[in-house]
Amino acid sequence: MDVALITLVLPSANNRAKDLGSINIAKTLPQSLGPVIAALVMSAFHSYTLLFIIGGDRSACIASSFFPNSSKPSAPGECLLRLDI
């Protein structure tokens, strides 16, 4: 159902295949990288608490990038434990 809705709002019918490919990568890449990052954090620090803190921070940074006048982080670690919402 989500793909059907996405095709309705794509800007150009000529580029649908490219746009759907980009959307597919955006949907599946986090699912592929999440376990790898979690394994690295767990093997280095042996801490589920740190794993959830990192996951929450990344989620907050990504969510804050959708607000219109928020400051977007320019470096990967810049948003760590700092919320300007």
N, C-alpha and C positions, 0 to 999 in steps of 0.2 A: 504494500500500500504506500509506503513512504517513497518508493521509486516512482510510482505513478504521480504522486503529488510533486515530486521534484521536477519531473519532466514538464509539468504545467508552468513552472515559474522560471525555467531556464531562459536566458536572454535570447539565444539564437538557435533556431532549429538546425542550422548547418553544423553547429559544433556540439550537438547532443552527445555523441559518442565520447568525445574528449572530456566534456563536462561530467558525464556519468562515471568515467574512469577516474577522474580526480576526486569525485565524491566517494567513490568506492575505496580509494586509497585513504582518504581522510577518515572513513569509518572503520577500516580494518587495521590500519597501522598502529593505533593505540592498543588494540587487542593483542597485537603481535609483540610490541615492545614492552608492555606492562609486565608480563612475567619475567622477562629478561632483566629489567630494572629492579624488580622485586627480588630476584635471585641474587643480584649483585649487592643490594643493600643488606639482605639477610646474611650473605656470606661474609660481608665486611664487618657488620656491626652486631649481628645476632639480636636484633631488636625489632619486634613488631611495632612497638610504640613509635620508633623513628620512621618506620615504613609508613604508618598512617599519618604522621606529621608531614612527611614529604608529599604523600598523595593528596592530603588536604590542602597544602600550600599550593601545589601545582593546579589543583582544581579551582582554588580561589583566584589565582593569577589569570587563568584562562577565563573564568566567569567575569572577572573585572574588566577584561578587554572588550566585553560586549556593551559596557556602559558608555554612553556618548562622551562624556567629558572626563573620563578617568585617565590617570597617567598609566601608560602601557609600559611594562618593563622592557628595557632594551637589552639586558644581558640575562642569560639563563638563571642565574642565582640572585638577581636583583630583588625579586619580589619575596624572598624568603622571610616569612614572619612579619610582613609589612602590608597592611591593607589600607588602601586609599579609596574607599568606596563612598 
